[in-house]
Structure formats: C-alpha cells, structure tokens
Amino acid sequence: MARGAGPVSASPWPRRPKNREISVGAAIQQVLIVDDEPDILELLELALLRMGLQVVRSDSVAGAVRQLDAQKFSLCLTDMRMQDGSGLDIVRHITEQNLDVPVAVITAHGNLENAVAALKAGAFDYLSKPVSLEQLRALINSALRLPVCRSRSDGAAGELLGDAPAMLQVRELIARVARSQAPVQISGESGSGKELAARLIVAHSARCAQPFVPVNCGAIPEHLMESEFFGYRKGAFTGADKDKEGLFQAAHQGTLFLDEVAELPLPMQVKLLRAIQEKKVRRVGASEEEAVDVRILSATHRDLALCVQQGKFRQDLYYRLNVIPLHMPALREVREDVPQLARALLARIDGSGKLVFSDAALQALAGYDFPGNVRELENIIERAVALSDGVIQPADLQLRPPAMMEEVAVPQGGKYPLTDYLDRVEREAVLEALRQTNFNRTAAARILGVTFRALRYRMERLAITERDVSNET
C-alpha cells in the first residue's frame, strides 16, 4: 500500500455476513468501489461482501464513469487520489448527470480541505483513512436508507409554504442537501423558520427515522457545556453520581441541530471542531473516546462570517459548519406569500374554521414589515382570533406603525431579539395564570382575557405542560 496504512481498520473481520444491518428492500444492494490500488480494493470488497452487498470494482476514474453510466448502483465509494484523476471527478459526474447514486469519498487522514471540497461538490459523505469498519458500516447503512426515507417524506416540504422565488429556491436546496451528510449552516433573521428548515432536511434525509436533537447553544451555561455535549462518567465531578450521555450520544445515527451556534464560547468551539472532524467524543472523566455517527446542522441569526472577522468565532469551525449555506428569507422579502401563510396559520389556530380575513386585513398584513418574521405573524393572528367576532378586520390585527416598531424593536439593553423577549414575557404570564388556578385552563383563560382555544394554542406553541407549572411551584 504505497500511500500508507490500509483504509480499513478494526479487524479481525467477522466470520460470517452480518445481513441484519442491510434491511432496506428485498433486492441485494450493489456498490461500486473505486481505487487504483488492488489491495485496498480487496479489503473494501471483503468488508462489503460480508455486509451482504454485491460489489463492482473499478481501478480508475474513467472506468468508474463507464460503470456508472452502464448500470444502477445503490452507492459509490471512491478514493480521492488516483492516477487518472480524482474522486471529485466522479462526484461531479454523478451530480452533472443527475444520477441517483449517493457517493462517498475516502480522503487522507486529517485532510479536511479535501473532505469539505467533496461535500461541496455533492458527495453524500466522506471517510478518513484508516477507515474503521464501524464507520464504514454506518455510512453504508445511511446511504442505503435514502430511498425509504425519501418515500416517507413525500410532501414534507409542503410545510414550508410560499411560492415566492426565494422560497422556491429554499425548498429546492433542502431537497438537494437532504441527500448528503454534509453540514448545513442555516442563516436568517429570528423567527424566519430556521429550525423548520432543519427538520425538513432531516425529513428528506437518510436519517429521517433517527433522533433529531435540537439544542440552543446560548441557553447552556459555559461551565456545563462540555458535559452537556459529550456526557460524563460517574465520579467525574461533584454530583456526578452516575454515567450520563451527552447530546452527541443522544443524536447517535441521527442529527444534532446547533441553534444559535454563534453563542458558543471559544474554548467549546475547539472541542466541537475536534468532535466533528474525528467523529469521536470523550466524556468528562473518561479515558477513551467513543465513536459517534452524527450529522451536524447549525443555525444563527447573526452574521457568522462577521463573527469570524471579529475574532468571536473560529475560522476553522466556520468552514467546517458552513459547507452548505442555506439562507431563510425574511418575511418582508416574500410579501406575496403573506396571505397564503396567514390563511394557513389561521386554520391551525382557529379550531372552529369559522374565522376568515377581510380583504383589507390581508392587504394590511401584506404591507407590514414583520420585524419578527413568521413568528410575529403567528402572534398577530393569535391576537386577532381572540379579538375578532367572525371576520378579522385590520383593527383586530393591531399592527404597529413603523415609527413604533423602530422604538421597540429591541428591548432595553439590546440583549435579545424582540420576538424571543415577547415569548418569554408571554410564557411567564401564562404560567402565572395557570399557577393561580392550579392548572385550571378555563379559569386561566378568563384571567388572561383570552378564549380557552387561544390559551390551548399558546400553551402548545410555548411548550407549556402541567409539569412546568408544578416544577415552578
């Protein structure tokens, strides 16, 4: 092996095929493996055969292209460097010809640039040499789950409503990035639907049936971050009376969504970068690392590139998270979609189905700037439902004039987005009313001056349960 250690580790090999993992469909899956070194091809073929797969070998880029054009494959696994070209040439051919074949690239150990380049070109995932058998199995099983998850998620993108060109582009990009394991960095203003975009990516991906673990990076105290992300061993610190898994372990084989990732302190950014690159984490108090199979999606309302320039965010982590950027447009940028969104939200909030918007109300909404985006539109409609007697009029919307919006757009101190601040105030008001009435929602709605239906919807949106009330009590 002229280029160093062989690509597959974690021997000895199992004595017989382990077909339990390959359970997608009745037909035997066929995989194309590409490398110009016969011994590496031999090792890869042996590993795949013992997983119950059929294998076709190619020792060149040109030969691989011919094979891809001639027959159907469930997966292509290619080395990055070969005598007649690069694995990127194969990735680009599959992308340009619109072939329905996930492709993974094997890169040299520590060569992050090649891995990122492959993902940007359209690769499903990458593996670093030496490839562990565990990581190889995880990648293959994820790739072979794609057709099943795609059929389960048909129509899921319909949850992201709107026909404006910017929204159509978002839906198209979601469908494309869902087919890979590449990290996606979702940007956009607060309330623009970043978490919804992340959930739709997962719904269309090979990880659709696996855990989706969202975490607000700004809500975890700095001194607890390492143990929250990576877990800890019993006795690691005072109060650690048992082993505890972290967010990475909870998201194993699934997706970890890092919301407000710009809020991570620099020391934690270093640890996160290593976990993403090595696909391994070390629990606090543990002596060994453990492998984790996690796809990373991240989001922030900040300009992450500007944070890098200001020295508040590591450049290497930025490039690792921002492999595929996805921008969620502000609601004022897709005004033509506001009536459609408003009607859909009204149907969800008003259980009776009797309320409707007047033409004047829809015109008022279409002309409003929505500094809080879709989340603010939702709040406005909730208020209108409580105030209206059948037909929602402009007065029921209580839209703020532009001058007033400028005055209250950020609470005093400038620490929080307005919509987040309002959600916290509303949550505390609802909790206080429920505490006073011992969780009697009818009485609580009367105290708050809203209908029972409006209170129930608010509780669902703010994730308020009886346990929250009893805990606070």
C-alpha positions as CSV (number, residue, x, y, z in Angstrom):
1,M,0.0,0.0,0.0
2,A,2.0,2.9,-1.4
3,R,0.1,5.6,0.4
4,G,0.4,4.5,3.9
5,A,-1.8,2.4,6.2
6,G,-4.7,0.5,4.7
7,P,-8.1,2.1,4.6
8,V,-10.0,-0.4,6.8
9,S,-9.2,-1.0,10.5
10,A,-11.0,-2.7,13.4
11,S,-10.1,-6.2,12.3
12,P,-10.4,-9.2,12.7
13,W,-13.2,-9.5,10.2
14,P,-16.5,-11.1,11.3
15,R,-16.6,-14.8,10.4
16,R,-19.9,-14.6,8.5
17,P,-22.0,-11.9,6.8
18,K,-24.0,-9.6,9.1
19,N,-27.0,-9.0,7.0
20,R,-29.2,-7.7,9.8
21,E,-28.0,-4.1,9.1
22,I,-28.8,-4.2,5.4
23,S,-32.6,-4.5,5.6
24,V,-33.7,-1.9,3.0
25,G,-35.8,-3.7,0.5
26,A,-35.6,-7.4,-0.7
27,A,-33.1,-6.9,-3.5
28,I,-29.4,-7.2,-2.8
29,Q,-27.8,-3.7,-3.0
30,Q,-25.0,-3.1,-5.4
31,V,-22.0,-0.9,-4.6
32,L,-19.3,0.5,-6.9
33,I,-15.8,0.8,-5.2
34,V,-13.1,2.8,-6.9
35,D,-9.4,2.8,-6.1
36,D,-6.2,2.3,-8.2
37,E,-4.6,0.1,-5.6
38,P,-5.6,-3.6,-5.8
39,D,-5.0,-4.4,-2.2
40,I,-7.3,-1.6,-1.0
41,L,-10.0,-2.7,-3.4
42,E,-9.6,-6.2,-2.0
43,L,-10.1,-5.0,1.6
44,L,-13.1,-2.9,0.8
45,E,-14.7,-5.6,-1.3
46,L,-14.3,-8.1,1.6
47,A,-15.8,-5.7,4.0
48,L,-18.8,-5.0,1.8
49,L,-19.4,-8.7,0.8
50,R,-19.6,-9.6,4.5
51,M,-22.3,-7.0,4.9
52,G,-24.4,-8.8,2.3
53,L,-23.8,-6.4,-0.6
54,Q,-22.9,-7.0,-4.2
55,V,-19.6,-5.3,-5.2
56,V,-18.4,-3.9,-8.6
57,R,-14.7,-2.8,-8.7
58,S,-13.0,-0.1,-10.8
59,D,-9.4,0.9,-10.7
60,S,-9.7,4.2,-12.5
61,V,-11.9,7.3,-12.8
62,A,-12.6,6.6,-16.4
63,G,-13.7,3.0,-15.6
64,A,-15.9,4.2,-12.8
65,V,-17.7,6.7,-15.1
66,R,-18.4,3.9,-17.6
67,Q,-19.8,1.6,-14.9
68,L,-22.0,4.4,-13.5
69,D,-23.4,5.2,-17.0
70,A,-24.0,1.5,-17.7
71,Q,-25.8,0.2,-14.6
72,K,-27.6,1.1,-11.4
73,F,-25.8,1.4,-8.1
74,S,-27.0,1.9,-4.6
75,L,-23.7,3.6,-3.5
76,C,-20.4,4.6,-4.9
77,L,-17.3,4.5,-2.7
78,T,-14.2,6.1,-4.2
79,D,-10.7,7.1,-3.2
80,M,-9.8,10.7,-3.6
81,R,-6.4,10.4,-5.4
82,M,-6.0,8.2,-8.4
83,Q,-3.6,8.1,-11.3
84,D,-6.1,9.2,-14.0
85,G,-8.0,11.8,-11.9
86,S,-9.7,12.5,-8.6
87,G,-12.6,11.2,-6.7
88,L,-14.1,14.7,-7.1
89,D,-14.3,14.0,-10.9
90,I,-16.6,11.0,-10.1
91,V,-18.7,13.2,-7.7
92,R,-19.1,15.9,-10.3
93,H,-20.1,13.3,-13.0
94,I,-22.8,11.9,-10.8
95,T,-24.1,15.4,-10.0
96,E,-23.9,16.7,-13.6
97,Q,-25.6,13.6,-15.0
98,N,-28.2,13.7,-12.2
99,L,-27.6,10.1,-11.3
100,D,-29.5,8.8,-8.3
101,V,-26.3,7.4,-6.6
102,P,-25.0,8.6,-3.3
103,V,-21.2,8.8,-3.5
104,A,-18.7,8.8,-0.6
105,V,-15.1,9.8,-0.8
106,I,-12.1,8.3,1.1
107,T,-9.7,11.0,2.0
108,A,-6.2,11.1,3.6
109,H,-6.2,11.3,7.4
110,G,-6.5,14.9,8.5
111,N,-7.1,16.3,5.0
112,L,-10.2,18.4,5.9
113,E,-9.9,20.5,2.8
114,N,-10.5,17.5,0.5
115,A,-13.4,16.3,2.7
116,V,-15.1,19.7,2.5
117,A,-14.4,20.0,-1.2
118,A,-16.1,16.6,-1.8
119,L,-19.2,17.6,0.3
120,K,-19.5,20.9,-1.5
121,A,-19.3,19.1,-4.9
122,G,-22.2,16.9,-3.9
123,A,-20.7,13.9,-2.1
124,F,-23.0,12.1,0.3
125,D,-20.3,11.8,3.0
126,Y,-16.6,11.1,3.4
127,L,-14.3,8.7,5.3
128,S,-10.8,9.4,6.5
129,K,-8.0,6.8,6.3
130,P,-7.7,4.5,8.0
131,V,-11.4,3.7,7.7
132,S,-12.8,1.9,10.7
133,L,-15.3,-0.9,10.0
134,E,-17.8,0.7,12.3
135,Q,-17.7,4.0,10.4
136,L,-17.9,2.2,7.1
137,R,-21.0,0.3,8.2
138,A,-22.7,3.4,9.5
139,L,-22.1,5.3,6.2
140,I,-23.3,2.4,4.1
141,N,-26.5,1.9,6.1
142,S,-27.3,5.6,6.0
143,A,-26.8,5.7,2.2
144,L,-29.0,2.6,1.7
145,R,-31.8,4.1,3.8
146,L,-32.1,7.1,1.4
147,P,-34.9,5.7,-0.9
148,V,-37.0,4.5,2.0
149,C,-36.8,7.9,3.9
150,R,-37.4,9.8,0.6
151,S,-40.7,7.9,0.1
152,R,-41.7,8.5,3.7
153,S,-41.1,12.3,3.4
154,D,-43.0,12.9,0.2
155,G,-44.8,16.2,0.6
156,A,-42.9,17.2,3.7
157,A,-41.6,20.3,2.1
158,G,-45.2,21.5,1.7
159,E,-44.9,22.5,5.4
160,L,-42.6,25.3,4.2
161,L,-45.3,27.4,2.5
162,G,-44.9,30.0,-0.2
163,D,-44.4,30.4,-3.9
164,A,-42.1,33.4,-4.0
165,P,-38.9,32.7,-6.0
166,A,-36.7,32.9,-2.8
167,M,-38.9,30.3,-1.0
168,L,-38.9,28.0,-4.1
169,Q,-35.1,28.1,-4.0
170,V,-35.1,27.2,-0.3
171,R,-37.3,24.2,-0.9
172,E,-35.1,23.1,-3.8
173,L,-31.9,23.4,-1.8
174,I,-33.5,21.5,1.1
175,A,-34.3,18.6,-1.2
176,R,-30.7,18.5,-2.5
177,V,-28.8,18.9,0.7
178,A,-31.0,16.2,2.4
179,R,-29.4,13.6,0.2
180,S,-25.9,14.2,1.7
181,Q,-24.4,14.1,5.1
182,A,-22.8,17.5,4.7
183,P,-23.1,20.0,7.5
184,V,-25.6,22.8,6.6
185,Q,-25.4,26.3,8.1
186,I,-28.8,27.9,8.2
187,S,-28.9,31.7,8.4
188,G,-31.7,34.1,8.7
189,E,-33.4,36.6,11.0
190,S,-35.0,35.5,14.2
191,G,-38.4,33.9,13.5
192,S,-37.8,33.2,9.9
193,G,-38.1,29.4,10.2
194,K,-34.5,28.1,10.6
195,E,-35.5,25.2,12.8
196,L,-38.3,24.2,10.4
197,A,-35.8,24.1,7.6
198,A,-33.6,21.9,9.6
199,R,-36.4,19.5,10.4
200,L,-37.4,19.3,6.7
201,I,-33.8,18.5,5.8
202,V,-33.9,15.6,8.2
203,A,-37.4,14.5,7.0
204,H,-36.0,14.1,3.5
205,S,-32.7,12.5,4.6
206,A,-31.4,9.0,5.3
207,R,-31.7,9.9,9.0
208,C,-35.4,10.6,8.8
209,A,-36.3,7.8,11.3
210,Q,-33.3,8.5,13.6
211,P,-33.1,11.0,16.5
212,F,-33.3,14.8,15.9
213,V,-31.7,16.6,18.8
214,P,-32.1,20.4,18.8
215,V,-30.1,22.5,21.3
216,N,-29.9,26.2,21.9
217,C,-26.2,26.9,22.3
218,G,-26.9,30.2,24.1
219,A,-29.0,28.5,26.8
220,I,-26.3,26.3,28.2
221,P,-24.1,27.7,31.0
222,E,-20.5,27.8,29.8
223,H,-19.2,25.6,32.7
224,L,-21.7,22.9,31.8
225,M,-21.2,22.8,28.0
226,E,-18.6,20.0,27.8
227,S,-20.6,17.6,30.0
228,E,-23.9,18.6,28.2
229,F,-22.4,18.0,24.7
230,F,-20.2,14.9,25.4
231,G,-21.6,13.4,28.6
232,Y,-19.7,12.4,31.7
233,R,-18.6,9.4,33.8
234,K,-19.7,8.6,37.3
235,G,-17.4,10.4,39.7
236,A,-16.1,12.9,37.1
237,F,-17.1,15.8,39.4
238,T,-19.1,16.5,42.5
239,G,-22.7,15.5,41.8
240,A,-21.9,13.0,39.0
241,D,-23.4,10.0,40.8
242,K,-24.0,8.0,37.6
243,D,-22.9,7.9,33.9
244,K,-24.7,10.3,31.7
245,E,-24.7,10.5,27.9
246,G,-24.4,13.9,26.2
247,L,-26.1,15.5,23.2
248,F,-23.8,13.8,20.7
249,Q,-24.6,10.3,22.2
250,A,-28.3,11.2,22.2
251,A,-28.1,12.1,18.5
252,H,-26.1,9.0,17.5
253,Q,-27.1,7.8,14.0
254,G,-29.3,10.9,13.8
255,T,-28.9,14.7,13.6
256,L,-27.7,17.3,16.1
257,F,-29.1,20.8,15.4
258,L,-27.0,23.5,16.9
259,D,-29.3,26.6,17.1
260,E,-27.6,30.0,17.8
261,V,-24.2,28.4,17.3
262,A,-22.6,31.8,17.3
263,E,-23.2,31.9,21.1
264,L,-20.6,29.1,21.7
265,P,-17.6,30.3,23.7
266,L,-14.2,29.9,22.0
267,P,-13.0,27.0,24.3
268,M,-16.1,25.0,23.4
269,Q,-15.6,25.7,19.7
270,V,-12.3,23.9,19.8
271,K,-13.8,20.8,21.4
272,L,-16.7,20.9,19.0
273,L,-14.4,21.1,16.0
274,R,-12.5,18.0,17.1
275,A,-15.7,16.1,17.7
276,I,-17.0,16.9,14.2
277,Q,-13.7,16.1,12.4
278,E,-12.8,12.9,14.3
279,K,-16.4,11.7,14.7
280,K,-15.5,10.8,18.2
281,V,-16.2,12.3,21.7
282,R,-14.7,11.9,25.1
283,R,-17.0,12.0,28.1
284,V,-15.9,14.2,31.0
285,G,-13.9,11.8,33.3
286,A,-13.4,9.1,30.6
287,S,-10.0,7.9,29.5
288,E,-11.1,6.8,26.0
289,E,-13.0,8.4,23.1
290,E,-16.2,6.8,21.7
291,A,-17.3,6.9,18.1
292,V,-20.5,8.9,17.2
293,D,-22.3,9.0,14.0
294,V,-24.0,12.4,13.9
295,R,-24.9,14.8,11.2
296,I,-24.5,18.5,12.2
297,L,-27.0,21.2,11.2
298,S,-26.5,24.7,12.7
299,A,-28.2,28.0,12.6
300,T,-27.8,31.6,13.8
301,H,-29.4,34.9,13.3
302,R,-26.0,36.6,13.4
303,D,-23.6,37.1,10.5
304,L,-21.3,34.2,11.2
305,A,-18.6,35.5,8.8
306,L,-18.5,38.8,10.6
307,C,-18.1,37.0,13.9
308,V,-15.1,35.3,12.4
309,Q,-13.6,38.6,11.3
310,Q,-14.2,40.0,14.9
311,G,-12.4,37.0,16.4
312,K,-15.6,35.8,18.2
313,F,-15.9,32.6,16.1
314,R,-13.1,30.2,15.0
315,Q,-12.5,30.3,11.2
316,D,-11.8,26.6,11.0
317,L,-15.1,25.7,12.7
318,Y,-16.9,28.2,10.5
319,Y,-15.6,26.4,7.3
320,R,-16.5,23.1,8.8
321,L,-20.1,24.1,9.6
322,N,-20.7,26.3,6.6
323,V,-20.1,23.5,4.0
324,I,-23.5,24.2,2.5
325,P,-25.1,27.5,3.4
326,L,-28.9,27.9,3.4
327,H,-30.5,31.3,3.9
328,M,-34.0,31.7,5.1
329,P,-35.6,34.9,3.6
330,A,-37.2,37.4,5.9
331,L,-41.0,37.6,5.6
332,R,-40.8,41.1,4.2
333,E,-38.7,39.7,1.3
334,V,-41.5,37.3,0.3
335,R,-44.6,39.6,0.8
336,E,-46.5,37.8,-2.0
337,D,-46.6,34.7,0.3
338,V,-48.1,36.5,3.3
339,P,-51.8,35.9,2.5
340,Q,-51.1,32.2,2.0
341,L,-49.1,31.9,5.2
342,A,-51.8,33.9,7.1
343,R,-54.6,31.7,6.0
344,A,-52.7,28.5,6.9
345,L,-51.8,29.9,10.4
346,L,-55.4,30.9,10.9
347,A,-56.7,27.5,10.0
348,R,-54.3,26.0,12.6
349,I,-55.0,28.4,15.4
350,D,-58.8,28.7,14.9
351,G,-60.1,25.2,15.6
352,S,-63.6,26.1,14.6
353,G,-62.7,27.0,11.0
354,K,-65.3,29.8,11.0
355,L,-63.0,32.8,11.1
356,V,-61.8,34.5,7.9
357,F,-59.7,37.5,6.9
358,S,-61.3,40.5,5.3
359,D,-59.6,41.7,2.1
360,A,-58.5,44.8,4.0
361,A,-56.9,42.7,6.7
362,L,-54.9,40.7,4.2
363,Q,-53.8,43.9,2.5
364,A,-52.6,45.3,5.8
365,L,-50.6,42.2,6.5
366,A,-49.0,42.2,3.1
367,G,-47.9,45.8,3.6
368,Y,-46.4,45.1,7.1
369,D,-42.6,44.7,7.6
370,F,-42.7,41.9,10.2
371,P,-39.5,42.5,12.2
372,G,-40.3,39.2,14.0
373,N,-41.0,37.4,10.7
374,V,-43.2,34.3,10.7
375,R,-43.2,34.1,14.5
376,E,-44.6,37.6,14.7
377,L,-47.2,36.8,12.1
378,E,-48.3,33.9,14.3
379,N,-48.6,36.1,17.3
380,I,-50.6,38.7,15.4
381,I,-53.0,36.1,14.2
382,E,-53.4,34.6,17.7
383,R,-54.3,38.1,19.0
384,A,-56.7,38.6,16.1
385,V,-58.5,35.3,16.8
386,A,-59.1,36.4,20.4
387,L,-60.4,39.8,19.3
388,S,-62.5,39.0,16.2
389,D,-66.2,38.1,16.1
390,G,-66.1,36.3,12.8
391,V,-64.3,38.3,10.1
392,I,-60.9,39.6,11.0
393,Q,-60.5,43.3,10.3
394,P,-57.4,45.5,10.2
395,A,-58.2,46.8,13.7
396,D,-58.1,43.2,15.1
397,L,-54.5,42.8,13.9
398,Q,-53.3,45.7,16.0
399,L,-50.2,46.2,13.7
400,R,-47.7,48.7,15.0
401,P,-46.8,51.7,12.9
402,P,-43.3,51.9,11.5
403,A,-42.1,54.5,14.0
404,M,-43.3,52.5,16.9
405,M,-41.6,49.4,15.6
406,E,-38.3,51.2,15.5
407,E,-38.7,52.2,19.1
408,V,-39.5,48.8,20.5
409,A,-37.6,46.5,18.0
410,V,-35.0,45.6,20.7
411,P,-35.7,45.6,24.4
412,Q,-33.7,47.9,26.7
413,G,-30.1,46.7,26.8
414,G,-30.2,45.2,23.3
415,K,-29.6,41.7,24.6
416,Y,-32.4,39.7,23.0
417,P,-34.4,39.6,19.7
418,L,-37.8,41.2,20.2
419,T,-39.8,38.0,19.4
420,D,-37.8,35.9,21.9
421,Y,-38.3,38.6,24.5
422,L,-42.1,38.7,23.9
423,D,-42.2,34.9,24.0
424,R,-40.6,34.9,27.4
425,V,-43.0,37.5,28.7
426,E,-46.0,35.7,27.3
427,R,-44.8,32.4,28.8
428,E,-44.4,33.9,32.2
429,A,-47.9,35.4,32.1
430,V,-49.5,32.1,31.1
431,L,-47.5,30.2,33.7
432,E,-48.6,32.7,36.4
433,A,-52.3,32.4,35.5
434,L,-52.0,28.6,35.5
435,R,-50.3,28.6,38.9
436,Q,-53.1,30.8,40.3
437,T,-55.7,28.4,39.1
438,N,-54.0,25.1,39.9
439,F,-53.8,24.4,36.2
440,N,-57.5,25.1,35.6
441,R,-57.1,26.2,31.9
442,T,-60.7,27.6,31.7
443,A,-60.1,29.8,34.7
444,A,-56.6,30.7,33.5
445,A,-58.0,31.8,30.1
446,R,-60.5,34.0,31.9
447,I,-57.8,35.7,33.9
448,L,-55.7,36.3,30.8
449,G,-58.7,37.6,28.8
450,V,-58.4,35.1,26.0
451,T,-60.6,32.2,24.8
452,F,-59.9,28.6,26.0
453,R,-58.9,27.7,22.4
454,A,-56.4,30.6,22.2
455,L,-54.9,29.6,25.6
456,R,-54.5,26.0,24.5
457,Y,-52.8,27.1,21.3
458,R,-50.4,29.3,23.2
459,M,-49.5,26.5,25.6
460,E,-48.7,24.2,22.6
461,R,-46.6,26.9,20.9
462,L,-44.7,27.7,24.1
463,A,-44.4,24.0,25.1
464,I,-46.1,24.6,28.4
465,T,-47.3,21.5,30.3
466,E,-48.7,20.7,33.7
467,R,-45.2,19.6,34.7
468,D,-43.8,23.1,34.0
469,V,-46.4,24.6,36.4
470,S,-45.8,22.0,39.2
471,N,-42.0,22.4,38.8
472,E,-42.2,26.2,39.1
473,T,-44.5,25.8,42.1
